[in-house]
Amino acid sequence: MKQLITAAALTLGTQAAAQDMVSYTTTLPYDDVIFGLESAITDRGLVIDHVSHVGGMLERTRADVGSDIVLFSQAQVFSFCSAKLSRQVMEADPMNIAFCPYGIFVAQAPGTEEVTIGFRAFPEGEMEVIHSLLDGIVQEAIEE
């Protein structure tokens, strides 16, 4: 397992502008990472609200937008919340609503066996509890 903390961009064949993020790469198969992620979320009593099939959408619409670049062989974003922790951080500052729901992405670039999993970094202070939650989920998802 290799940890990458990227301040301005994530590299998966090409660079894309991004907020500060935390990401890890693994050679585990993509489907194993997805299974590990789903298990790590639900084992904490959390419910996955939505799965965005970003890779499929980008590939399906690639020609429609005039592109010939394949960005991902597979990519999804899992959205979920924690009622307890969300209340905690929003009681500290109601504007922390901007961070909810929380998302974890899993992506694989074409032609590589490496899978990247990660999430947006959160500001210091009360949001560190959410950062720790997501980091724990991600690390558990890719345990070998």
MDTraj code that builds the backbone (N, CA, C; nanometers):
import mdtraj as md
import numpy as np

residues = "MET LYS GLN LEU ILE THR ALA ALA ALA LEU THR LEU GLY THR GLN ALA ALA ALA GLN ASP MET VAL SER TYR THR THR THR LEU PRO TYR ASP ASP VAL ILE PHE GLY LEU GLU SER ALA ILE THR ASP ARG GLY LEU VAL ILE ASP HIS VAL SER HIS VAL GLY GLY MET LEU GLU ARG THR ARG ALA ASP VAL GLY SER ASP ILE VAL LEU PHE SER GLN ALA GLN VAL PHE SER PHE CYS SER ALA LYS LEU SER ARG GLN VAL MET GLU ALA ASP PRO MET ASN ILE ALA PHE CYS PRO TYR GLY ILE PHE VAL ALA GLN ALA PRO GLY THR GLU GLU VAL THR ILE GLY PHE ARG ALA PHE PRO GLU GLY GLU MET GLU VAL ILE HIS SER LEU LEU ASP GLY ILE VAL GLN GLU ALA ILE GLU GLU".split()
xyz = np.array([
    [0.0847, -0.1166, 0.0000],
    [0.0000, 0.0000, 0.0000],
    [0.0897, 0.1235, 0.0000],
    [0.0589, 0.2174, -0.0848],
    [0.1381, 0.3392, -0.0962],
    [0.0456, 0.4582, -0.0733],
    [0.0797, 0.5477, 0.0181],
    [-0.0028, 0.6639, 0.0458],
    [0.0472, 0.7815, -0.0354],
    [-0.0469, 0.8522, -0.0962],
    [-0.0158, 0.9749, -0.1674],
    [-0.1042, 1.0846, -0.1123],
    [-0.0489, 1.1953, -0.0713],
    [-0.1285, 1.3104, -0.0323],
    [-0.1010, 1.4172, -0.1363],
    [-0.2055, 1.4533, -0.2085],
    [-0.1906, 1.5430, -0.3217],
    [-0.2537, 1.6767, -0.2886],
    [-0.1782, 1.7839, -0.3024],
    [-0.2286, 1.9157, -0.2678],
    [-0.3032, 1.9828, -0.3813],
    [-0.2646, 1.9613, -0.5033],
    [-0.3288, 2.0340, -0.6124],
    [-0.3816, 1.9458, -0.7233],
    [-0.3329, 1.8260, -0.7362],
    [-0.3771, 1.7427, -0.8487],
    [-0.3619, 1.5955, -0.8158],
    [-0.4455, 1.5153, -0.8780],
    [-0.4357, 1.3711, -0.8708],
    [-0.3928, 1.3236, -1.0070],
    [-0.2916, 1.2384, -1.0100],
    [-0.2445, 1.1894, -1.1385],
    [-0.2949, 1.0479, -1.1602],
    [-0.3715, 1.0281, -1.2647],
    [-0.4176, 0.8967, -1.3101],
    [-0.4011, 0.8971, -1.4608],
    [-0.2795, 0.9071, -1.5071],
    [-0.2553, 0.9164, -1.6500],
    [-0.2518, 1.0615, -1.6949],
    [-0.3432, 1.1423, -1.6475],
    [-0.3451, 1.2858, -1.6748],
    [-0.3711, 1.3567, -1.5434],
    [-0.3464, 1.4858, -1.5379],
    [-0.3713, 1.5601, -1.4154],
    [-0.5043, 1.6315, -1.4251],
    [-0.5760, 1.6321, -1.3149],
    [-0.7030, 1.7026, -1.3057],
    [-0.6976, 1.7905, -1.1822],
    [-0.7435, 1.9136, -1.1954],
    [-0.7446, 2.0031, -1.0808],
    [-0.8340, 1.9435, -0.9739],
    [-0.7903, 1.9502, -0.8495],
    [-0.8676, 1.8941, -0.7401],
    [-0.8376, 1.9699, -0.6122],
    [-0.9296, 1.9611, -0.5182],
    [-0.9041, 2.0163, -0.3864],
    [-0.8002, 1.9288, -0.3192],
    [-0.7537, 1.9733, -0.2039],
    [-0.6627, 1.8884, -0.1273],
    [-0.7308, 1.7551, -0.1043],
    [-0.6551, 1.6489, -0.1156],
    [-0.7129, 1.5164, -0.1007],
    [-0.6141, 1.4220, -0.0377],
    [-0.6686, 1.3098, 0.0067],
    [-0.5884, 1.1993, 0.0574],
    [-0.6194, 1.0814, -0.0325],
    [-0.5169, 1.0154, -0.0829],
    [-0.5410, 0.8992, -0.1675],
    [-0.4359, 0.7932, -0.1415],
    [-0.4762, 0.6704, -0.1669],
    [-0.3893, 0.5549, -0.1526],
    [-0.3964, 0.4747, -0.2818],
    [-0.2899, 0.4077, -0.3155],
    [-0.2925, 0.3171, -0.4295],
    [-0.2678, 0.1759, -0.3794],
    [-0.3247, 0.0810, -0.4518],
    [-0.3103, -0.0591, -0.4170],
    [-0.3097, -0.1413, -0.5449],
    [-0.2549, -0.2600, -0.5363],
    [-0.2604, -0.3521, -0.6496],
    [-0.3713, -0.4554, -0.6308],
    [-0.4521, -0.4384, -0.5269],
    [-0.5692, -0.5249, -0.5131],
    [-0.6596, -0.5048, -0.6337],
    [-0.7308, -0.6089, -0.6769],
    [-0.8243, -0.5914, -0.7887],
    [-0.9334, -0.4890, -0.7538],
    [-0.9768, -0.4164, -0.8548],
    [-1.0776, -0.3114, -0.8376],
    [-1.1999, -0.3642, -0.7617],
    [-1.2526, -0.4775, -0.8016],
    [-1.3726, -0.5323, -0.7372],
    [-1.3474, -0.5652, -0.5906],
    [-1.2270, -0.6060, -0.5564],
    [-1.1938, -0.6327, -0.4162],
    [-1.1906, -0.5030, -0.3357],
    [-1.1407, -0.3962, -0.3957],
    [-1.1383, -0.2664, -0.3278],
    [-1.2818, -0.2181, -0.3054],
    [-1.3670, -0.2328, -0.4060],
    [-1.5077, -0.1925, -0.3927],
    [-1.5742, -0.2724, -0.2807],
    [-1.5540, -0.4033, -0.2803],
    [-1.6129, -0.4870, -0.1757],
    [-1.5605, -0.4456, -0.0385],
    [-1.4300, -0.4221, -0.0289],
    [-1.3705, -0.3789, 0.0971],
    [-1.4261, -0.2456, 0.1437],
    [-1.4473, -0.1550, 0.0502],
    [-1.5016, -0.0234, 0.0839],
    [-1.6455, -0.0355, 0.1334],
    [-1.7279, -0.1089, 0.0594],
    [-1.8680, -0.1268, 0.1013],
    [-1.8740, -0.1895, 0.2402],
    [-1.7906, -0.2893, 0.2645],
    [-1.7885, -0.3563, 0.3946],
    [-1.7416, -0.2616, 0.5049],
    [-1.6366, -0.1858, 0.4784],
    [-1.5827, -0.0932, 0.5785],
    [-1.6845, 0.0139, 0.6162],
    [-1.7645, 0.0580, 0.5205],
    [-1.8686, 0.1582, 0.5487],
    [-1.9807, 0.0954, 0.6297],
    [-2.0363, -0.0148, 0.5805],
    [-2.1525, -0.0745, 0.6469],
    [-2.1162, -0.1390, 0.7803],
    [-1.9927, -0.1873, 0.7956],
    [-1.9506, -0.2450, 0.9238],
    [-1.9498, -0.1405, 1.0351],
    [-1.9462, -0.0150, 0.9997],
    [-1.9516, 0.0931, 1.0982],
    [-2.0950, 0.1377, 1.1246],
    [-2.1909, 0.0671, 1.0664],
    [-2.3314, 0.1026, 1.0855],
    [-2.3768, 0.2178, 0.9984],
    [-2.2973, 0.2516, 0.8981],
    [-2.3312, 0.3618, 0.8081],
    [-2.4018, 0.3064, 0.6851],
    [-2.4806, 0.3904, 0.6218],
    [-2.5568, 0.3509, 0.5039],
    [-2.5032, 0.4264, 0.3833],
    [-2.4753, 0.3538, 0.2770],
    [-2.4320, 0.4167, 0.1519],
    [-2.5558, 0.4776, 0.0874],
    [-2.5569, 0.6104, 0.0768],
    [-2.6719, 0.6810, 0.0203],
    [-2.6769, 0.6705, -0.1312],
    [-2.5587, 0.6762, -0.1933],
    [-2.5556, 0.6802, -0.3394],
    [-2.4184, 0.6336, -0.3893],
    [-2.4214, 0.5666, -0.5023],
    [-2.2975, 0.5318, -0.5711],
    [-2.3021, 0.6000, -0.7072],
    [-2.2089, 0.6897, -0.7311],
    [-2.1984, 0.7584, -0.8599],
    [-2.1037, 0.6782, -0.9481],
    [-2.1525, 0.6382, -1.0628],
    [-2.0726, 0.5606, -1.1574],
    [-2.0032, 0.6572, -1.2539],
    [-1.9098, 0.7321, -1.1994],
    [-1.8429, 0.8394, -1.2722],
    [-1.7695, 0.7870, -1.3956],
    [-1.6978, 0.6780, -1.3812],
    [-1.6232, 0.6228, -1.4939],
    [-1.7134, 0.5848, -1.6090],
    [-1.8234, 0.5173, -1.5784],
    [-1.9192, 0.4782, -1.6817],
    [-1.9820, 0.5980, -1.7505],
    [-2.0175, 0.6992, -1.6710],
    [-2.0770, 0.8202, -1.7280],
    [-1.9790, 0.8910, -1.8206],
    [-1.8545, 0.9032, -1.7772],
    [-1.7555, 0.9718, -1.8602],
    [-1.7285, 0.8957, -1.9896],
    [-1.7261, 0.7642, -1.9818],
    [-1.7029, 0.6852, -2.1022],
    [-1.8240, 0.6898, -2.1956],
    [-1.9426, 0.6817, -2.1378],
    [-2.0658, 0.6833, -2.2167],
    [-2.0833, 0.8158, -2.2920],
    [-2.0383, 0.9250, -2.2308],
    [-2.0582, 1.0577, -2.2908],
    [-1.9343, 1.1112, -2.3620],
    [-1.8284, 1.0319, -2.3655],
    [-1.7001, 1.0775, -2.4222],
    [-1.7164, 1.1312, -2.5638],
    [-1.7769, 1.0542, -2.6529],
    [-1.7932, 1.0969, -2.7922],
    [-1.8881, 1.2160, -2.8030],
    [-1.9904, 1.2182, -2.7170],
    [-2.0885, 1.3269, -2.7199],
    [-2.0270, 1.4629, -2.6903],
    [-1.9219, 1.4636, -2.6097],
    [-1.8567, 1.5900, -2.5754],
    [-1.7323, 1.6152, -2.6604],
    [-1.7094, 1.5287, -2.7587],
    [-1.6005, 1.5496, -2.8530],
    [-1.4640, 1.5098, -2.8020],
    [-1.4586, 1.4130, -2.7126],
    [-1.3290, 1.3711, -2.6593],
    [-1.2968, 1.2298, -2.7054],
    [-1.1677, 1.2016, -2.7190],
    [-1.1254, 1.0655, -2.7486],
    [-1.0363, 1.0107, -2.6361],
    [-1.0375, 1.0771, -2.5216],
    [-0.9544, 1.0379, -2.4083],
    [-1.0342, 0.9507, -2.3122],
    [-0.9843, 0.8318, -2.2860],
    [-1.0431, 0.7429, -2.1869],
    [-0.9753, 0.7736, -2.0539],
    [-1.0502, 0.8286, -1.9594],
    [-0.9926, 0.8703, -1.8321],
    [-0.9747, 0.7562, -1.7337],
    [-1.0738, 0.6694, -1.7255],
    [-1.0724, 0.5607, -1.6278],
    [-1.1189, 0.4323, -1.6945],
    [-1.0632, 0.3212, -1.6498],
    [-1.1224, 0.1942, -1.6899],
    [-1.2414, 0.1662, -1.5987],
    [-1.2340, 0.2154, -1.4740],
    [-1.3432, 0.2040, -1.3779],
    [-1.3285, 0.3170, -1.2767],
    [-1.4424, 0.3744, -1.2351],
    [-1.4375, 0.4793, -1.1326],
    [-1.5761, 0.4982, -1.0726],
    [-1.5798, 0.4999, -0.9403],
    [-1.7049, 0.5210, -0.8684],
    [-1.6794, 0.6106, -0.7481],
    [-1.7847, 0.6791, -0.7037],
    [-1.7795, 0.7587, -0.5817],
    [-1.8936, 0.7120, -0.4911],
    [-1.8603, 0.6777, -0.3678],
    [-1.9586, 0.6312, -0.2696],
    [-1.9894, 0.7458, -0.1738],
    [-2.1180, 0.7796, -0.1603],
    [-2.1614, 0.8889, -0.0723],
    [-2.2358, 0.8312, 0.0478],
    [-2.2064, 0.8850, 0.1645],
    [-2.2704, 0.8390, 0.2874],
    [-2.2511, 0.9446, 0.3950],
    [-2.3208, 0.9289, 0.5068],
    [-2.3082, 1.0218, 0.6178],
    [-2.3095, 0.9433, 0.7484],
    [-2.2677, 1.0072, 0.8529],
    [-2.2770, 0.9539, 0.9884],
    [-2.3612, 1.0517, 1.0683],
    [-2.4790, 1.0084, 1.1130],
    [-2.5678, 1.0986, 1.1871],
    [-2.4976, 1.1531, 1.3119],
    [-2.4297, 1.0657, 1.3841],
    [-2.3638, 1.1064, 1.5084],
    [-2.2521, 1.2074, 1.4818],
    [-2.1606, 1.1721, 1.3908],
    [-2.0465, 1.2612, 1.3662],
    [-2.0884, 1.3871, 1.2909],
    [-2.1848, 1.3749, 1.1996],
    [-2.2319, 1.4934, 1.1276],
    [-2.2950, 1.5927, 1.2246],
    [-2.3748, 1.5424, 1.3188],
    [-2.4331, 1.6304, 1.4200],
    [-2.3237, 1.6959, 1.5022],
    [-2.2246, 1.6180, 1.5399],
    [-2.1143, 1.6707, 1.6210],
    [-2.0449, 1.7871, 1.5507],
    [-2.0089, 1.7685, 1.4235],
    [-1.9347, 1.8740, 1.3542],
    [-2.0247, 1.9915, 1.3179],
    [-2.1538, 1.9665, 1.2970],
    [-2.2444, 2.0768, 1.2639],
    [-2.2893, 2.1526, 1.3876],
    [-2.2893, 2.0879, 1.5035],
    [-2.3152, 2.1616, 1.6269],
    [-2.1991, 2.2559, 1.6557],
    [-2.0774, 2.2165, 1.6181],
    [-1.9605, 2.3038, 1.6344],
    [-1.9677, 2.4201, 1.5368],
    [-2.0163, 2.3942, 1.4144],
    [-2.0321, 2.4984, 1.3128],
    [-2.1353, 2.4496, 1.2115],
    [-2.2550, 2.5064, 1.2136],
    [-2.3602, 2.4610, 1.1220],
    [-2.3186, 2.4645, 0.9742],
    [-2.2229, 2.5479, 0.9376],
    [-2.1811, 2.5554, 0.7980],
    [-2.0956, 2.4358, 0.7549],
    [-2.0655, 2.3471, 0.8478],
    [-2.0002, 2.2216, 0.8101],
    [-2.0949, 2.1336, 0.7295],
    [-2.2189, 2.1776, 0.7153],
    [-2.3126, 2.1083, 0.6271],
    [-2.2562, 2.0996, 0.4854],
    [-2.1714, 2.1933, 0.4505],
    [-2.1119, 2.1956, 0.3165],
    [-2.0333, 2.0687, 0.2854],
    [-1.9890, 1.9960, 0.3871],
    [-1.9067, 1.8765, 0.3657],
    [-1.9879, 1.7474, 0.3586],
    [-2.1168, 1.7548, 0.3878],
    [-2.2011, 1.6361, 0.3944],
    [-2.2827, 1.6221, 0.2657],
    [-2.2992, 1.5074, 0.2060],
    [-2.2485, 1.3785, 0.2510],
    [-2.0996, 1.3664, 0.2219],
    [-2.0397, 1.2653, 0.2822],
    [-1.8982, 1.2389, 0.2641],
    [-1.8818, 1.1429, 0.1475],
    [-1.7751, 1.1594, 0.0714],
    [-1.7556, 1.0760, -0.0460],
    [-1.6181, 1.0123, -0.0472],
    [-1.6157, 0.8879, -0.0902],
    [-1.4896, 0.8159, -0.1119],
    [-1.4908, 0.7670, -0.2559],
    [-1.3831, 0.7955, -0.3290],
    [-1.3751, 0.7528, -0.4682],
    [-1.2824, 0.6331, -0.4817],
    [-1.3125, 0.5523, -0.5830],
    [-1.2268, 0.4405, -0.6222],
    [-1.2105, 0.4525, -0.7728],
    [-1.0867, 0.4536, -0.8207],
    [-1.0631, 0.4742, -0.9637],
    [-0.9456, 0.3905, -1.0109],
    [-0.9566, 0.3504, -1.1366],
    [-0.8480, 0.2766, -1.2005],
    [-0.8263, 0.3357, -1.3386],
    [-0.7031, 0.3716, -1.3671],
    [-0.6685, 0.4272, -1.4980],
    [-0.6558, 0.3136, -1.5991],
    [-0.6811, 0.3426, -1.7254],
    [-0.6665, 0.2396, -1.8286],
    [-0.5230, 0.1872, -1.8339],
    [-0.5104, 0.0571, -1.8534],
    [-0.3787, -0.0023, -1.8736],
    [-0.2950, -0.0182, -1.7489],
    [-0.3538, -0.0024, -1.6318],
    [-0.2776, -0.0191, -1.5082],
    [-0.3503, -0.1150, -1.4161],
    [-0.2740, -0.1807, -1.3320],
    [-0.3344, -0.2680, -1.2318],
    [-0.3572, -0.1940, -1.1011],
    [-0.2960, -0.0773, -1.0859],
    [-0.3124, -0.0008, -0.9618],
    [-0.4508, 0.0600, -0.9532],
    [-0.5063, 0.0560, -0.8330],
    [-0.6348, 0.1171, -0.8031],
    [-0.6078, 0.2284, -0.7020],
    [-0.6705, 0.3428, -0.7229],
    [-0.6564, 0.4552, -0.6313],
    [-0.7872, 0.4727, -0.5558],
    [-0.7773, 0.4924, -0.4267],
    [-0.8943, 0.5152, -0.3417],
    [-0.8634, 0.6353, -0.2539],
    [-0.9618, 0.7223, -0.2350],
    [-0.9346, 0.8395, -0.1534],
    [-1.0560, 0.9250, -0.1283],
    [-1.0287, 1.0433, -0.0728],
    [-1.1351, 1.1363, -0.0337],
    [-1.0779, 1.2767, -0.0242],
    [-1.1670, 1.3733, -0.0244],
    [-1.1247, 1.5129, -0.0053],
    [-1.0745, 1.5307, 0.1367],
    [-0.9690, 1.6093, 0.1522],
    [-0.9197, 1.6425, 0.2855],
    [-1.0142, 1.7449, 0.3472],
    [-1.0180, 1.7481, 0.4784],
    [-1.1063, 1.8404, 0.5496],
    [-1.0231, 1.9417, 0.6262],
    [-1.0831, 2.0560, 0.6574],
    [-1.0093, 2.1578, 0.7328],
    [-0.9768, 2.1097, 0.8743],
    [-0.8728, 2.1675, 0.9303],
    [-0.8364, 2.1356, 1.0685],
    [-0.9477, 2.1806, 1.1611],
    [-0.9496, 2.1252, 1.2786],
    [-1.0525, 2.1601, 1.3755],
    [-1.1535, 2.0481, 1.3875],
    [-1.2790, 2.0874, 1.3995],
    [-1.3840, 1.9875, 1.4251],
    [-1.4004, 1.8853, 1.3129],
    [-1.3591, 1.9178, 1.1897],
    [-1.3744, 1.8231, 1.0781],
    [-1.2682, 1.7128, 1.0783],
    [-1.1707, 1.7231, 1.1681],
    [-1.0681, 1.6187, 1.1751],
    [-1.1281, 1.4838, 1.2121],
    [-1.2387, 1.4826, 1.2846],
    [-1.3038, 1.3569, 1.3200],
    [-1.3585, 1.2879, 1.1945],
    [-1.4068, 1.3657, 1.0993],
    [-1.4558, 1.3092, 0.9728],
    [-1.3377, 1.2603, 0.8898],
    [-1.2321, 1.3382, 0.8869],
    [-1.1103, 1.2969, 0.8161],
    [-1.0631, 1.1612, 0.8692],
    [-1.0593, 1.1461, 1.0005],
    [-1.0154, 1.0201, 1.0614],
    [-1.1089, 0.9054, 1.0260],
    [-1.2395, 0.9318, 1.0257],
    [-1.3367, 0.8296, 0.9882],
    [-1.3104, 0.7804, 0.8464],
    [-1.2996, 0.8740, 0.7517],
    [-1.2798, 0.8352, 0.6124],
    [-1.1459, 0.7673, 0.5909],
    [-1.0430, 0.8161, 0.6567],
    [-0.9121, 0.7545, 0.6421],
    [-0.9145, 0.6108, 0.6938],
    [-0.9811, 0.5886, 0.8054],
    [-0.9928, 0.4533, 0.8586],
    [-1.0692, 0.3611, 0.7651],
    [-1.1763, 0.4119, 0.7062],
    [-1.2557, 0.3331, 0.6117],
    [-1.1709, 0.2961, 0.4903],
    [-1.1005, 0.3939, 0.4350],
    [-1.0180, 0.3709, 0.3159],
    [-0.9080, 0.2698, 0.3457],
    [-0.8395, 0.2866, 0.4558],
    [-0.7307, 0.1943, 0.4889],
    [-0.7827, 0.0528, 0.5116],
    [-0.8987, 0.0410, 0.5752],
    [-0.9571, -0.0910, 0.5956],
    [-0.9959, -0.1549, 0.4625],
    [-1.0451, -0.0734, 0.3700],
    [-1.0887, -0.1247, 0.2392],
    [-0.9764, -0.1890, 0.1609],
    [-0.8537, -0.1446, 0.1840],
    [-0.7414, -0.1963, 0.1041],
    [-0.6433, -0.2792, 0.1856],
    [-0.6869, -0.3225, 0.3046],
    [-0.6006, -0.4107, 0.3835],
    [-0.5787, -0.5405, 0.3070],
    [-0.4578, -0.5876, 0.3102],
    [-0.4278, -0.7151, 0.2421],
    [-0.4062, -0.8232, 0.3420],
])
top = md.Topology()
chain = top.add_chain()
for i, resn in enumerate(residues, 1):
    res = top.add_residue(resn, chain, resSeq=i)
    for name in ("N", "CA", "C"):
        top.add_atom(name, md.element.get_by_symbol(name[0]), res)
traj = md.Trajectory(xyz[None], top)
